[in-house]
Amino acid sequence: MSAAYDIENRFNRACDFLFRELQTGEALAVDFAGEASDFLRFNQGKVRQIGHVHQAGVQIKYFRDGRTLSSAFETTGDDSRDAELAAHALSTARREASLLPEDPYQTLPTSTETSREVSVDVGKVW
């Protein structure tokens, strides 16, 4: 399985959970960014660092009763842990949004469209 496929699946599972948990009168906009990369760092002709980055984060914008609140969490790849993190982000948004004043300029998401961008950069040498 490719890293991009894994990251995209994390996002889909998080979205499935979040939208399934929405209550009447609530809306969400969900944004996701992830990275899977390997790298080598050289200095004076020697390898100084070898590393791997694999991270994926979900940002939600929560809407209810004229109030808007943003929250975010990092996915782990463990479905049950990610569901806990998503549930916590959603419950925190519910609780904290109730403390906010109404936003007279709030614009609710009305579309279910998605956008997707995948960048693959292999073998870049500086």
Secondary structure, DSSP 4 states (H G I P E B T S, - for coil): --HHHHHHHHHHHHHHHHHHH--TTEEEEEEEEEEEEEEEEEETTEEEEEEEEEEEEEEEEEEETTEEEEEEEE--S-HHHHHHHHHHHHHHHHHHHTTSPP-TT---------------------
